[in-house]
Amino acid sequence: MNHSRTTLYLDPKIHRALKVKSATTDRSISEIVNEALIEALREDAIDLEAFRKRAKEPSRPFEKILSELKRDGLL
């Protein structure tokens, strides 16, 4: 697998936490960051698919939903 090199500027506390996690899990910081980014992108893809599937559903104004919740005693 080819890898691309990049520079990240991390908060010092985040960097310290990554170093500790790397040491305790025997994985590199790059592996940990790659896994986190893959998971974030996967979640985005799932969200986008859900939006695509629901694009043709009718929408309701937020104010109407709030008034219905109040009417039903839920707010």
C-alpha positions as CSV (number, residue, x, y, z in Angstrom):
1,M,0.0,0.0,0.0
2,N,1.3,3.5,-0.9
3,H,1.2,6.1,1.8
4,S,1.1,9.8,1.6
5,R,3.0,12.0,4.0
6,T,1.3,15.0,5.6
7,T,1.8,17.3,8.5
8,L,-0.8,17.6,11.3
9,Y,-0.7,20.3,14.0
10,L,-2.2,18.7,17.1
11,D,-3.1,20.2,20.4
12,P,-0.2,19.1,22.8
13,K,-2.7,17.2,25.0
14,I,-4.1,15.3,22.1
15,H,-0.6,14.5,20.9
16,R,0.4,13.2,24.4
17,A,-2.8,11.1,24.5
18,L,-2.0,9.6,21.1
19,K,1.6,8.8,22.2
20,V,0.3,7.0,25.2
21,K,-2.3,5.1,23.2
22,S,0.3,4.2,20.7
23,A,2.6,2.9,23.4
24,T,-0.1,0.9,25.2
25,T,-1.7,-0.6,22.1
26,D,1.5,-1.3,20.1
27,R,0.2,0.7,17.2
28,S,1.8,3.7,15.5
29,I,0.2,7.1,15.8
30,S,-0.3,6.9,12.0
31,E,-2.3,3.7,12.4
32,I,-4.5,5.2,15.1
33,V,-5.1,8.5,13.2
34,N,-5.8,6.5,10.0
35,E,-8.4,4.3,11.8
36,A,-10.1,7.3,13.3
37,L,-10.3,9.1,10.0
38,I,-11.6,6.0,8.2
39,E,-14.3,5.7,10.8
40,A,-15.2,9.4,10.6
41,L,-15.4,9.1,6.8
42,R,-17.5,5.9,7.0
43,E,-20.0,7.7,9.3
44,D,-20.2,10.6,6.8
45,A,-20.9,8.2,4.0
46,I,-23.7,6.5,6.0
47,D,-25.2,9.9,6.8
48,L,-25.0,11.0,3.1
49,E,-26.7,7.8,2.0
50,A,-29.5,8.4,4.6
51,F,-30.0,11.9,3.3
52,R,-30.1,10.7,-0.2
53,K,-32.7,8.1,0.6
54,R,-34.9,10.6,2.4
55,A,-34.4,13.5,0.0
56,K,-38.0,13.1,-1.5
57,E,-39.7,12.8,1.9
58,P,-41.9,15.7,2.7
59,S,-40.6,18.0,5.3
60,R,-42.4,19.7,8.2
61,P,-41.6,23.1,9.7
62,F,-39.7,22.9,13.0
63,E,-42.2,25.2,14.6
64,K,-45.0,22.8,13.8
65,I,-43.2,19.9,15.4
66,L,-42.5,22.0,18.5
67,S,-46.2,23.0,18.8
68,E,-47.2,19.3,18.4
69,L,-44.7,18.3,21.2
70,K,-46.1,21.0,23.4
71,R,-49.7,20.0,22.6
72,D,-48.9,16.4,23.5
73,G,-47.3,17.5,26.8
74,L,-43.8,16.3,25.8
75,L,-42.3,19.8,26.1
